Amino acid sequence: MLRFEGAAHFRQRIVLATLSGRRIRIDNIRVAQDGADGSERSGLQDFEANFLRLLEKFVNGCEIRIDETATSLQYTPGIIIGGEITHDCGTSRGIGYFVEPLLMLAPFAKHSLEATLNGLTNEQQDIGVDLLRTVTLPMLRHFGVPDAALTIVRRGAPPAGGGEVRLSVPVVRELSTIDLTEQGRFKRVRGVAYGSKVSPQIANRMVDATRSILNHFLPDVWVYTDLYKGKASGLSAGFALSLVAESTSGALLAAEVCAVGGARPEEVGTSAASAPLGGVQQG
């Protein structure tokens, strides 16, 4: 049995244990945080427990033991089954927090994955569904997973969420090797400015602020507006902007900014446009 300590890399440890078939034990999970002063409480958080519940639906025969203080966890992996699953991701973390480990496990499942996930589609802490669709899934195709797809049924902004996505990942016989060591020169930028329960002018203002910066460096900049109303807009109002810069070698550089704390659309657009430029400068 492999032993670890602390809450760092929690999902990665569980995923790698599942793929390798090794039992693991994680101790001292946030033991120093008692939450008495309003800080993060000790032990497993609700979103981590929610991730384990999702894993039980996806991995048949796995065994999870948590002690009474929720500061120690023992995990025995099972067989990655796949199939059709439905899961409520809650509102503590975004849907991206749960999709990422599913994408690591699904290609090795017995059956193709058809997952319906409900919760926050875009929030500041986790990768949003737009970048999952425009960056993560295209990168998976380089590894030989060609038909993975993510469909946004409803948007879900903080705090109430209410979003829904459908994830489809096929089973693959073997993964392909890749060579992405060359960055190349960035040739175009694509993006999505989304808004739920807000005026269409909000998305247009984000687009204008983004183009006012990026068009100084690239002529090929196109940002789509994606507006949601009614049931498809979820339970809360919100807006965000995601950008993807593509290079001549196929490398992708992405950035995403969600509106928080009464941020203006121009601030969201400027922050999102500045992030890829900083990434290019750092190499």
N, C-alpha and C positions, 0 to 999 in steps of 0.2 A: 504494500500500500504506500502510495506517495503522500507525503505530508507537507502542508503549506500553512502559513500564518498570515493573518490580515485579510482585509477585504479587497485589496488591489487585484486587478485582472480576474475578477470573479467569473465573468462569463467565459473568458478564454480558458480558464482552468477546467471548467465544466465541459466545454466543447472538446478540448483536447483529450480529456479523460474519456469522453464518449467515443471519439474516433479511434483512440488507441486501445480501448477496452480495459483501462487501468482504473482500479479503485483509488479514490483520493480522500483525504481528510483535511479540512481547513479549520484551524483553531484561531482563537484570539481575534474574532471578527468584531472590530470596533469596541474592544473591552474598555478603553479609556474614556469613552463618551457615554455619560449617563443621562444626558438630556435634561438634567435638573435645571439648568440655566437657559433652556430653550434651544440648546444646540442639538445636533443630530443624535438621535437615541442610539444606544448600544445594540450590538447584534445585527442580524440581517434586517435590511430595510424592506418595506412592503413591495417595492418594485423587484427586488431580488427574489423574494418569495413568489411573486407573480411569474417571474421567469422560470422558476423551478416547476410551477404548475403547468406552464406551457411545455416544458421539456417532458413531463410525464405523459402528455397527450401525444407527443411525437416519438418518444423512445419507449418501446415496449419492454417491460420487465426491469426497468431501472429502479433502484432503491435509494431513497433519500431519508437520512436520519438527522434530525436537528435536536440539540439538547434543549432543556427547559429555558435556558437564558438566551437562546438563539445566537450564541457566540461560537458554536462549534457545529460543523456540518460534516457528515460522512456520505459519500456518493459512490454507489456501485452502478456502473453503466449497464444498459441493456442493448436491445437490437433497435436500430434506427428504422422505423416502419414507414413513416411518411403518411400518405393518404390525405383525406379531407379532415381538416380541423378548423374549429372556430374558437377564438380566444378574445377576451376582454383585457386589453393591456392597461386599463386604468388611466389615471391622469397624473401620476407621479413622474413618469418618464414618457418620452415620445414612442411612437410605434417603431421608429428606427432602432431603438434599443433592443427590441425583440426580433426584428427582421434580420439584423446582422448575424446573430448566431444561427438562425434558421438557414441562411444562405450558405453558411459553412458546413452544415450537416446534411442539407437536403440532397445534394448530388450523390451521397453515399447511402441513401435510403433504399428500402426494398421496393417502394412504390413512389410514383411522382407525388410531389407535394402540391396540395390545393388548400391554401390557408386563407381564412377570412379573419382579419384583425381589426379591432375597434379601439379607438382612443384618440390621442393627439397626433395629428399628421405632421404638424410643423411646430417646433418649439426650440428654444435657444440651446438647450443642453445636449440634444441628440441630433444625429443626422436626419434631415427631413426626407419625406417620401419623394420629393422631386429629384434630389441628388441620388437617392437610391435608384430611381428609374433612369436617370440620364448619365450617371457615372458608374455606380457599383455594378449594375447589370451588364452594361457594355464591357466592363473589365472582366466580368465572368466569362464572356464569350471568348476572350483570348485564351482562357483555360479549357475551352471545349464544352461550355455549357451554353448552347446557342439559343434555346427557346425559353429561357427564364423571362417572366413578365410580371409587372406590378401595375395594377389598375387602381386608380383613385376613384372610389365610389362616392364618398363624402369627405369634405374637409373637416378637420377638427382642430380648432385653435384653443389655446389656454384661456381660462382655467377649466371650462366644463368639458372640452373635447367634443365627443360625438362623431368623430371621423370614422371612416371605414375604408380599408384597402383590401385587395385580393391579390395574393401572391401565388404564382405558379412556377414551380421549378421541376424540370424533368430529372430522371435518373440518368447518369452517364456511365459508360463502361470504363472509361479511363480519362484522366485529365491530361491536357496538353501542356508542354513546357512553353514558356514565353521569354522574350528578350525585349525588355523595355528600359534599357540602360541609357539610351539617347533621349534627351529631352526634346531636341529639335527647336524650331522657331514657331511661336504661336501665330496662327493664321486667322482664327475666327473665335468669336464669343457668342454663345447662345445662352438664353436665360428664360426664367418664368417668374413673372410678377403676379402673385395670387392674392386675392382678397375674398373674405367671407363676411357677409352682412355689412359691407362698407360701400361707399360710393365708388363708381367706376373711375372717378378722377384720382382716387388714391393710387391705383395701379399705374395710371398714366404718369403721375408725378414721380413715382419710383423709376419708371422707364426713362423719363427725361433726365433725371439726376444721374442715372447710370451712364447714359449715352454722352452726357456732357463731359464725362471724364474719359471713358474708354475710346471715344472717337478721336481723341488726340493721338492715340497709339495704333488703332486698327480701324480700317474702314468697314470691315465686315462684322458688325455688331447687331444682333437681332434679339430682342427680348419680347416674349409673348406675354399677353395679359390673360389671366385665367381667373374669372370671377364666378362666384358661387352665391346662389340665393335659395331661399326656401329650405326644404329638407336637406338638400345637398350641401348646405353651408354649415352644417353642424349645429352646435349649441352655443357657441361664443363667436363674437366678432374678432377679426384679426387679419393681418396681412404680412407678407414676407416676400423676399426676393432671393432667388438662387441663380447663380451664374456658373457656366462651364466654359473654360478656355481650352481649345483643342490645338495641338501642335502638329507640325508636319510629320512627326514620327508616330502620331497616334496617342501621345501622352495627354492626359486630362488634368486640368487644374481647376478645382471647384471652390466656391464660396457660397455661404448662405447666411442671411441675416433676417431675423424675425423681429417684428415690432414689439417692444416691451416698454413698460413704464411711460406710456404716452408719447412714444417716439414719432416724429414727423416722417412722412413718406420720403422727403428729400434726404433725411438723415439715414434712413434704411438704404436708399439707393446709393448714396455716397460711400457708406461703410462697405456695402457689398462690392462695389466697383474697385475700392482701394485694396481689398484683400487679395485678389489675384495679382495685382501689381507688386504687392509686398512679397508674394510667393515667388514671382519671377526674379525679383531682385536678389532674394536669398538663394536662388538656384534650386 
